[in-house]
Amino acid sequence: MRALIALLPDQRGAAAVEMAMVIPILLVLTFGPIELGNYFMSEHALIKGVRDGATFAAHQDASNYDCTAPGSVSNTLKASVEDVVRGGQLTTGNDRLPNWDSAQTTFTVTFSCVTQAADGTGLSGMYKLNGGNVPVVTVTASLPYRWAVGNVVFPASGLKVNASEQATVLGI
């Protein structure tokens, strides 16, 4: 008992204990803004890629979009759109984001058709052509987020970066 009482005024390990308590807070304050910036940069890159892909798909020949059977586009067109979304060009280049080949990555190109109302209103100009059916292409991508500092500070959470864009098909 006397030995325990003798240790009470001893201050030699106090700084180490205080530092051990403060380190988690310092790590979050240091690496949190880095991760947040990295996430927003990744999201911006994916949104730009998906927007480019939707614009590219909207400028393809209108015969690629059959409004009598809306749904998926041909595999050739989907592969071309994916190349534009991934690297910004039709040929396979550098990916805008890592993890594109991950098993958790999803990529879709679909289209639907907006039709003219029964009373003839709702569409105008060039969209009245083609029997009043207007194809609208939708490009969607979802990739696993890659942490800037790894899973050192923040635990792995299955966080994903998602983007979707629609464009009215103009044809060529």
Buried (B, 14 or more C-beta within 10 A) or exposed (E): EEEEEEEEEEEEEEEEEEEEEEEEEEBEEEBEEEBEEBBEEBBEBBBBBBBBBBBBBBEBEBEBBBBEEBEEBEEEBBEBBBBBBBBBEEEEEEBBBEBBEEEEBEBBBBBBBBEBEEEEEBBEEEBEEBEBBBBBBBBBBBBBBBBBEEEEBBEEEEEBBBBBBBBEBEBE
